[in-house]
Amino acid sequence: MKKTLVAAAILSLALTACGGGSDTAAHPPSAKPEAEQSGKLNIYNWSDYVDPETVAAFEKETGIKTRSDYYDSNETLEAKVLTGKSGYDLTAPSIANVGRQIKAGAYQKIDKAQIPHYGNIDKDLLKMMEAVDPGNEYAVPYFWGINTLAINTRQVQKALGTDKLPENEWDLVFNPEYTAKLKSCGISYFDSAIEQIPLALHYLGKDPNSENPEDIKAAVDMMKAVRGDVKRFSSSGYIDDMAAGNLCAAIGYGGDLNIAKTRAEEAANGVEIKVLTPKTGVGVWVDSFMIPRDAQNVANAHRLYRLHAPARGGGEKRQLRYLRARQPPRARFDG
């Protein structure tokens, strides 16, 4: 899921990360959903991202049998789709990867005529996506949210010896003064450079979208300095670890961190999780449904688009705690 741009007035990161622009894709095919007759749909998606009840309703309504496989990083997805032999009909890449993958010819164009409620998608999100998908020809925004951090309040208070957090809450995971103390209860970083490095750059006061080798080196060196204090690197495993009390501070996707908070509450295990939104800035991401070049069930992919269209939506937001694409992207940042 996920993705990144820093929300403290730095909306350019997601727009330019990994190269958007007007370059044309490498001879991508256009979708022709009307010609499809298959009763299958193969989905490659983020874990904990689509409500199982929604999938069941789709299968009942359409008679289409779905198969879902999951990835936990954009790198894993990209390695699959760039082969041109993904074996899937629908994926959900993040904005930072979309432009490069379109240029590589990894996706088919969508048929907006087959998505009746496409016009309800938030215009600001579509404008944001145009920087990497000119004309919005390939990607259908689905969820957006934030990259931030969460803490186990009791464990952090015990490790720090106080309930007072640093003024810049990112110090908890980047400043050796704090990481050395939280090492005892567990810190987690993203295992994706696309997600992790922009946050580190911003923490250092640099452009989170910088491609300057010196800036990147500074961010990497800063994280190397606290590497020994970081317990794990994960793009999804921190959910269960936070909920179980096995970590006390985790950088993650806002929706995932809220899932961890909910799971801990439901388990009534004494774990109290607080999802932070540092005033110095958080990351913002947009994930979109896209149809791989080798998709065999294009019509069925469009049928799922229709089911998830903004006019029909809401269930996934309540169940999974991400923000639907119909909502204004600057209205709130609760991931």
TARA-V194132 format. One record per pair of residues at least 12 apart in sequence whose ideal C-beta (glycine too) atoms are under 7 Angstrom apart, sorted by the first residue. I is the first residue (numbers start at 1). GAP is how many residues later the second one is. D is the distance in Angstrom with one decimal. If there is no record, write none. Layout:
BEGIN
<<I:GAP:D> <I:GAP:D>>
END
This chain:
BEGIN
<<1:45:4.4> <1:48:6.3> <1:93:7.0> <1:142:6.9> <1:252:5.1> <1:254:6.8> <1:284:6.8> <1:286:5.4> <2:92:5.4> <2:145:6.6> <2:193:6.3> <2:251:4.8> <2:283:4.7> <2:285:6.6> <3:91:3.9> <3:92:5.9> <3:93:5.6> <3:144:6.6> <3:192:6.5> <3:280:6.8> <3:282:2.7> <3:283:6.9> <4:92:6.1> <4:143:5.5> <4:190:6.5> <4:191:5.4> <4:194:4.7> <4:279:4.1> <4:281:5.8> <5:278:6.1> <5:279:4.6> <6:192:6.6> <6:196:4.6> <6:202:4.7> <6:275:4.5> <6:276:6.9> <6:277:5.8> <7:139:6.7> <7:274:5.6> <7:275:5.0> <7:277:4.9> <7:326:5.7> <8:272:6.2> <8:273:3.0> <10:198:5.9> <10:271:6.8> <12:197:5.8> <13:185:5.8> <13:195:4.9> <13:196:4.3> <14:81:4.6> <14:82:6.3> <14:114:6.5> <14:270:6.3> <14:271:6.8> <14:272:6.5> <15:113:6.2> <15:116:3.7> <16:115:6.7> <16:193:5.5> <17:79:3.9> <17:192:6.0> <18:78:5.1> <18:79:6.0> <18:81:6.0> <18:82:4.8> <19:80:5.2> <19:81:5.7> <20:79:4.1> <20:111:4.1> <20:112:3.7> <21:78:6.7> <22:112:5.4> <23:80:5.1> <25:77:4.8> <25:78:5.7> <25:80:4.9> <26:77:6.9> <26:78:6.0> <26:79:3.2> <27:78:5.8> <28:77:5.0> <28:79:6.2> <28:80:5.9> <28:81:6.3> <28:265:6.4> <29:79:5.1> <29:264:6.5> <30:78:6.5> <30:79:4.5> <31:77:4.8> <31:78:5.7> <31:79:5.7> <31:80:4.8> <31:260:6.0> <31:267:4.9> <32:266:6.6> <33:78:5.5> <33:81:5.2> <33:265:5.0> <33:266:3.8> <33:269:4.4> <34:265:6.7> <36:261:6.0> <36:262:5.3> <36:263:3.1> <36:264:6.4> <38:258:6.6> <38:259:4.6> <38:262:6.4> <39:24:6.3> <39:25:5.6> <39:26:6.0> <40:24:6.7> <40:25:5.4> <40:257:5.5> <40:260:7.0> <41:23:5.2> <41:25:4.8> <41:48:5.4> <41:49:6.8> <41:256:5.3> <41:259:4.2> <41:260:6.5> <41:263:6.4> <42:25:5.0> <42:45:6.3> <42:46:4.7> <42:47:4.9> <42:255:6.9> <43:23:6.0> <43:24:6.9> <43:25:4.6> <43:45:6.6> <43:46:6.9> <43:47:4.9> <44:25:5.4> <44:27:6.6> <44:33:6.7> <44:36:6.8> <44:42:6.8> <44:44:4.1> <44:47:4.7> <45:23:6.2> <45:25:6.2> <45:46:7.0> <45:47:5.2> <46:24:6.7> <46:25:6.9> <46:46:6.1> <47:23:4.2> <47:25:6.1> <47:189:5.4> <48:191:6.9> <48:208:6.8> <48:211:6.1> <48:272:6.2> <49:43:7.0> <49:271:6.4> <50:266:6.4> <51:264:5.2> <51:265:4.9> <51:268:4.4> <51:269:6.5> <53:262:6.8> <54:261:5.7> <54:262:6.4> <58:246:6.2> <58:249:5.2> <62:241:5.7> <64:236:5.2> <64:239:6.9> <72:163:4.4> <72:164:4.0> <73:118:6.4> <73:119:4.6> <73:162:4.7> <74:19:6.3> <74:20:5.2> <74:22:7.0> <74:23:4.8> <74:118:6.2> <74:120:5.7> <75:117:6.1> <77:14:6.1> <77:16:5.8> <78:19:5.7> <78:23:6.5> <81:20:6.2> <81:25:4.5> <81:211:5.3> <82:19:6.9> <82:22:5.7> <82:24:5.6> <84:209:5.6> <84:210:5.8> <85:209:5.7> <86:206:4.6> <86:208:5.8> <88:204:5.6> <88:207:6.9> <89:202:6.6> <89:206:4.2> <89:207:6.5> <89:208:4.4> <89:209:6.9> <89:211:6.5> <89:212:4.8> <90:199:5.9> <90:201:6.2> <90:211:4.7> <90:214:6.4> <91:199:5.6> <91:201:6.1> <92:50:6.1> <92:195:4.9> <92:196:6.6> <92:197:5.7> <93:195:6.8> <93:197:6.0> <94:191:5.6> <94:193:5.4> <95:34:6.6> <95:37:6.0> <95:190:6.5> <95:191:4.5> <96:98:5.2> <98:34:4.5> <98:35:5.8> <98:41:5.7> <98:190:6.7> <99:33:3.4> <102:31:6.2> <102:36:5.5> <105:188:6.1> <106:186:6.4> <106:187:5.7> <107:31:5.0> <107:183:4.8> <107:184:6.0> <107:185:6.0> <107:186:6.0> <108:183:4.6> <108:185:5.9> <108:187:6.4> <108:190:6.8> <109:28:4.8> <109:29:5.8> <110:27:6.9> <110:28:6.3> <110:30:6.1> <110:181:6.6> <111:191:6.3> <114:188:4.1> <115:25:6.8> <115:187:6.6> <115:190:4.9> <115:191:6.0> <115:194:6.0> <116:190:6.4> <116:193:6.7> <117:192:3.5> <117:193:5.5> <117:194:4.1> <117:195:7.0> <118:191:6.9> <120:189:6.8> <120:190:3.8> <120:191:5.5> <120:206:5.4> <121:20:5.6> <121:189:5.9> <121:204:5.1> <121:205:6.3> <122:203:5.8> <122:204:5.7> <122:205:6.2> <122:206:5.8> <122:207:6.3> <124:204:6.2> <124:205:5.0> <124:206:6.9> <125:16:4.6> <125:19:6.3> <125:161:6.0> <125:200:5.4> <125:204:5.3> <126:15:6.7> <128:158:6.3> <128:201:6.9> <129:12:5.9> <129:157:6.5> <129:159:6.6> <138:152:5.8> <139:149:3.6> <139:151:5.3> <140:148:5.6> <140:149:4.6> <140:165:5.8> <141:145:5.6> <141:147:4.9> <141:184:3.8> <142:145:5.5> <142:146:5.8> <142:147:5.2> <142:166:6.5> <142:183:5.6> <143:144:5.0> <143:179:4.1> <143:180:6.4> <143:181:6.6> <143:182:6.7> <144:140:7.0> <144:141:6.4> <144:142:4.6> <144:179:5.3> <144:181:6.4> <144:185:5.7> <145:108:6.2> <145:109:4.7> <145:110:5.1> <145:140:6.0> <145:177:5.0> <145:178:5.5> <145:190:3.9> <146:108:4.0> <146:136:4.6> <146:137:6.0> <146:138:5.8> <146:187:5.0> <146:189:4.0> <147:48:6.0> <147:52:6.5> <147:106:6.1> <147:107:7.0> <147:135:6.3> <147:136:3.1> <147:138:6.3> <148:106:5.4> <148:109:6.9> <148:127:6.6> <148:128:6.0> <148:129:5.8> <148:134:4.5> <148:187:6.5> <149:20:7.0> <149:23:6.8> <149:24:5.9> <149:100:6.3> <149:101:6.4> <149:102:4.9> <149:127:5.4> <150:92:6.3> <150:100:5.6> <150:102:6.7> <150:107:4.1> <150:110:6.8> <150:123:5.5> <150:124:6.4> <150:125:4.5> <150:126:6.4> <151:21:6.8> <151:97:6.2> <151:98:5.1> <151:123:5.5> <151:125:6.6> <152:33:6.9> <152:90:6.8> <152:93:6.2> <152:95:6.9> <152:96:4.3> <152:119:6.1> <152:120:6.8> <152:121:6.0> <153:119:4.7> <153:121:5.1> <154:118:5.8> <155:30:4.3> <155:93:3.7> <156:26:6.6> <156:92:5.3> <156:93:6.6> <159:22:4.8> <159:23:5.3> <159:25:5.7> <159:26:5.4> <159:89:6.5> <160:21:5.6> <166:12:6.5> <168:110:6.5> <168:112:5.3> <169:107:5.0> <169:109:4.2> <170:33:5.0> <170:108:5.4> <170:110:6.4> <172:77:5.3> <173:14:5.8> <173:76:5.6> <173:78:5.8> <174:26:6.8> <174:29:5.1> <174:48:6.6> <174:52:6.7> <176:49:6.0> <176:50:5.5> <179:47:4.4> <179:50:3.9> <180:49:5.9> <182:47:7.0> <182:66:5.7> <182:67:5.3> <183:46:4.1> <185:63:3.6> <186:45:4.2> <186:60:6.1> <186:61:4.0> <186:62:5.5> <187:42:5.9> <187:43:5.0> <187:44:5.7> <187:62:4.9> <188:43:6.3> <188:44:5.0> <188:46:5.9> <188:50:4.4> <188:53:6.8> <188:59:5.2> <188:62:4.0> <188:63:6.6> <189:41:5.4> <189:44:5.1> <189:62:5.4> <190:43:6.9> <190:45:5.7> <190:61:5.7> <191:42:3.9> <191:43:5.5> <191:44:5.4> <192:43:5.4> <197:19:6.7> <197:22:5.4> <198:85:6.5> <199:52:6.8> <199:84:5.9> <200:19:3.9> <200:22:5.9> <200:23:5.7> <201:14:6.1> <201:18:4.9> <202:79:5.7> <204:14:5.9> <204:15:6.2> <204:18:6.2> <206:12:7.0> <231:16:6.6> <236:20:6.7> <238:12:4.2> <238:14:5.3> <239:17:5.1> <239:20:5.5> <239:21:4.7> <242:18:3.9> <242:31:5.9> <243:17:4.6> <243:20:3.9> <243:21:4.5> <243:24:6.7> <243:28:6.5> <245:24:6.7> <245:26:4.4> <253:82:6.6> <254:21:6.6> <254:80:6.6> <254:81:1.5> <255:65:6.0> <255:66:4.7> <255:67:3.9> <255:80:5.2> <257:18:4.7> <257:78:7.0> <258:17:5.9> <258:63:4.0> <258:77:6.5> <259:61:6.8> <259:62:5.9> <260:13:5.8> <261:12:4.1> <261:14:6.2> <277:56:5.9> <282:51:6.1> <289:16:6.3> <310:14:6.5> <310:15:6.5> <310:16:3.4> <313:13:6.6>>
END
